[in-house]
Amino acid sequence: MTTMVATLRGAETTISDEDLEELRAAVRGDVLTPGDPGWAEMRPPYNAMHPGRPALVVRPTGTADVVAAITFARERQLLVAVRGGGHSIAGLSSVDGGMLLDLARMDGVEVDPLARTVHVQAGALVGDMDHETQAFGLVAPNGIVSDTGVAGLTLGGGEGWVRRKYGMAVDNLLSAQVVGADGHVRTASAESEPDLFWAIRGGGGNFGVVTSFTFRCHPVGPTVAFAGVFHPVEDAEDVYRRFRDWAESAPDEVSAMIGCTTLPPSEHTPPEVHNTPFVVTAAVHSGDPDAGMEVLGPLREIGTPLVDISGPLPYAGVQSAFDEFFRRGTLRSYWKSTYVEHLTDPIVDILVDRARNRPSARTFVIAFLMGGAINRVPVEETPYSERSANWMVSFDGNWEDPADDERVISWVRGAWGQVHELGTGTLYLNFTGVADEATTVGVESAFDKANLQRLEEIKAHYDPDNFFRLNNNITPASYDGRASAT
């Protein structure tokens, strides 16, 4: 028997059983083809719109396995997708017909409480990392949903519940181990491979497979002040405005958001909001919990809530509080985000109108309070270069029926366009969907012009043939297009 696998040139190549046995001999983890035992045990992707149908899956147990898999794929010019947590909204951790490098078995987390650092393998989820760091009352800034993969989130920037106090995930990355397209293993840090280190702090998976990360940690938790207040959608105009007015003068210790959606019944959510369109305001204070609850108090005084679940909570519990909004493999998703300097009245008017006229129950209209520590990092410090906006607005189209694809995607694009023209002109690639678009969509808008040029030059050095292309793809400088980037 043979296995047909998609190549970088858009054709297929034959992988013989002998070749597969050679790969299996080099890999301690799993090498699977459809129907093999273990195939059904793979971590599924988040986005049901992009399930992927790989012809070959490698599930490494360590960096050596990744080297073997990348070498095998490069020699045969196979199309490769890399799956860390699998939460890519754009479906870039899935592949049809190619090779899937599924890092789920590489999920180790090790904390150094004295140095206040954490070493995290690339298959770990945010919840895995929090479980370990919180044992020491520490946090590595990274994410607001515990089921998200640490790797993909970090490589795109990484906004979380302590972002305004301690910055983005990329602002706290100290080093990373990277397997390049040439199969070489490099340690990227400020002292070693500094260009590569710069590039992976927001430039995505363009430069290799990151197999582990080391982050700076901060003392937060295990208990934090949390505000979570649900309002009827009929009160959206008052709630959005009063939340905006409170948030814009909040201290850096507060990271907050507001959004409108609908949730089905679940034991993990208040029964008062089941199947009921609601506006939720949520905030975390990263300092003393008692003092934090006082700071968050005004949020609890807005309007007449459906339910208020605020209080001092375990940080890990806060991290998983929004998991129910984004259940893996259950929703088709197409999101678009944009940054704005302030939530002006015209922007609030758009958000309120769109919140009341969503195309599907699970569509989420969200505004994230940014600023604080994020905006004190120079634009050129990392590829993630939106360091002026105080807010990020995201229209998260989520639905179940494929027949609704065109309608919901069109709505998201229209809503996004209304706000985008009033904003800074930038967007967040981690919240950028891909439907009938190339993998380069949004790239020019996500980066400062000088940063993008530098990324293209670094890409040309580390991956001149664009081997790693199933990502928010950055075209190598002087790339001749011998293999399509789409």
URGI-V208259 format. One record per residue. N is the residue number from 0. D_CENTER is the distance of its C-alpha to the mean C-alpha in Angstrom with 2 decimals. Layout:
N,D_CENTER  N,D_CENTER
This chain:
0,38.59  1,35.97  2,32.29  3,31.25  4,27.90  5,26.41  6,26.75  7,25.28  8,28.26  9,27.56  10,30.37  11,30.66  12,32.21  13,34.08  14,33.04  15,36.14  16,36.44  17,37.79  18,34.67  19,32.50  20,34.82  21,34.54  22,30.74  23,31.16  24,33.65  25,31.25  26,28.30  27,28.62  28,25.74  29,25.85  30,26.70  31,26.70  32,27.93  33,27.97  34,30.29  35,30.18  36,30.03  37,26.50  38,24.97  39,24.28  40,22.72  41,19.59  42,16.25  43,15.56  44,12.47  45,10.86  46,12.10  47,15.90  48,16.39  49,15.44  50,17.03  51,18.35  52,21.83  53,21.93  54,25.47  55,24.81  56,22.37  57,22.40  58,21.08  59,21.84  60,22.81  61,22.58  62,22.41  63,25.82  64,24.71  65,21.86  66,24.57  67,26.86  68,24.43  69,23.42  70,27.13  71,28.15  72,25.75  73,26.65  74,30.35  75,30.11  76,27.63  77,25.39  78,22.25  79,19.42  80,15.87  81,13.92  82,12.11  83,10.64  84,9.19  85,9.36  86,6.57  87,6.37  88,7.66  89,9.98  90,11.34  91,11.16  92,11.32  93,14.57  94,17.92  95,21.31  96,24.27  97,22.77  98,21.76  99,18.68  100,17.94  101,16.54  102,15.84  103,15.94  104,19.34  105,18.21  106,16.90  107,19.28  108,18.81  109,21.71  110,22.38  111,25.09  112,26.14  113,28.79  114,26.64  115,23.75  116,21.29  117,19.14  118,18.82  119,15.97  120,16.04  121,13.18  122,13.45  123,13.11  124,10.97  125,10.42  126,13.66  127,15.46  128,15.01  129,16.01  130,18.96  131,20.37  132,19.85  133,21.18  134,24.33  135,25.17  136,23.98  137,21.18  138,17.53  139,15.05  140,12.74  141,9.25  142,7.49  143,9.58  144,9.41  145,11.16  146,10.38  147,6.73  148,7.27  149,8.02  150,8.35  151,5.55  152,3.52  153,7.15  154,8.23  155,6.58  156,7.91  157,6.45  158,8.28  159,10.05  160,13.54  161,15.54  162,14.09  163,17.46  164,19.51  165,17.79  166,15.27  167,11.73  168,10.64  169,12.09  170,15.17  171,15.80  172,15.39  173,18.98  174,19.02  175,17.54  176,19.38  177,18.85  178,20.71  179,21.68  180,22.90  181,26.35  182,25.68  183,26.21  184,24.34  185,23.64  186,22.77  187,20.89  188,21.71  189,23.65  190,26.81  191,25.96  192,24.56  193,23.56  194,22.59  195,20.15  196,18.78  197,18.47  198,16.74  199,13.89  200,12.94  201,10.90  202,12.58  203,10.15  204,11.98  205,15.13  206,17.32  207,17.43  208,16.04  209,14.95  210,16.64  211,16.39  212,15.38  213,17.66  214,16.59  215,18.96  216,19.29  217,20.89  218,23.34  219,21.81  220,22.97  221,23.79  222,24.70  223,23.21  224,24.33  225,22.30  226,23.15  227,22.23  228,24.66  229,24.89  230,27.15  231,28.74  232,27.35  233,30.88  234,30.36  235,27.22  236,29.10  237,30.45  238,27.34  239,24.97  240,27.66  241,28.61  242,25.08  243,24.56  244,27.86  245,27.16  246,23.67  247,24.77  248,27.24  249,25.21  250,25.24  251,22.39  252,22.30  253,20.87  254,17.28  255,17.49  256,16.43  257,18.48  258,17.88  259,20.04  260,19.73  261,21.82  262,21.38  263,23.73  264,25.88  265,24.35  266,25.71  267,22.51  268,22.98  269,26.14  270,28.71  271,29.52  272,26.40  273,26.54  274,26.75  275,27.29  276,25.35  277,24.33  278,22.87  279,21.08  280,21.03  281,19.13  282,19.39  283,19.41  284,22.06  285,21.47  286,25.22  287,28.26  288,27.61  289,30.98  290,30.76  291,27.22  292,28.48  293,31.10  294,28.66  295,26.59  296,29.88  297,30.12  298,27.09  299,29.21  300,32.12  301,30.64  302,32.54  303,33.34  304,30.26  305,30.01  306,28.86  307,27.78  308,25.91  309,25.76  310,27.04  311,26.51  312,23.98  313,22.61  314,19.34  315,17.99  316,19.19  317,17.41  318,14.07  319,14.95  320,16.67  321,14.05  322,13.46  323,16.30  324,14.70  325,12.13  326,14.30  327,13.29  328,15.45  329,17.37  330,16.12  331,15.99  332,13.27  333,13.40  334,11.69  335,12.71  336,12.29  337,14.85  338,16.14  339,19.63  340,21.97  341,23.32  342,23.24  343,26.67  344,28.86  345,28.38  346,24.57  347,25.11  348,27.62  349,25.14  350,22.58  351,25.45  352,26.84  353,23.64  354,22.98  355,26.50  356,26.29  357,23.09  358,23.49  359,22.38  360,22.42  361,18.76  362,17.58  363,16.02  364,17.16  365,15.35  366,16.13  367,14.43  368,16.94  369,15.93  370,18.65  371,20.41  372,19.50  373,16.72  374,19.58  375,21.94  376,20.28  377,22.10  378,20.46  379,21.53  380,20.26  381,16.81  382,15.52  383,13.09  384,16.18  385,15.94  386,18.19  387,20.54  388,18.93  389,19.33  390,17.21  391,14.21  392,15.07  393,12.93  394,14.77  395,12.99  396,15.51  397,15.77  398,19.01  399,20.91  400,23.75  401,23.33  402,26.33  403,24.25  404,21.82  405,23.76  406,24.51  407,21.06  408,19.48  409,22.47  410,22.09  411,18.47  412,19.61  413,22.67  414,21.15  415,18.60  416,21.57  417,23.64  418,21.38  419,20.21  420,23.88  421,24.33  422,21.49  423,20.88  424,20.05  425,16.55  426,13.13  427,9.43  428,8.30  429,4.60  430,6.95  431,9.65  432,11.34  433,14.02  434,17.31  435,20.45  436,18.92  437,18.68  438,15.58  439,16.68  440,16.07  441,14.91  442,15.18  443,18.43  444,17.27  445,14.18  446,16.41  447,19.74  448,22.47  449,23.69  450,20.31  451,19.72  452,23.24  453,22.70  454,19.58  455,21.80  456,24.51  457,22.48  458,21.13  459,24.82  460,25.77  461,23.35  462,22.78  463,25.63  464,25.72  465,22.05  466,21.85  467,18.06  468,17.43  469,14.97  470,12.09  471,11.89  472,15.40  473,17.51  474,21.15  475,23.24  476,26.02  477,29.22  478,27.54  479,30.26  480,28.21  481,30.04  482,27.12  483,25.12  484,21.59  485,20.92
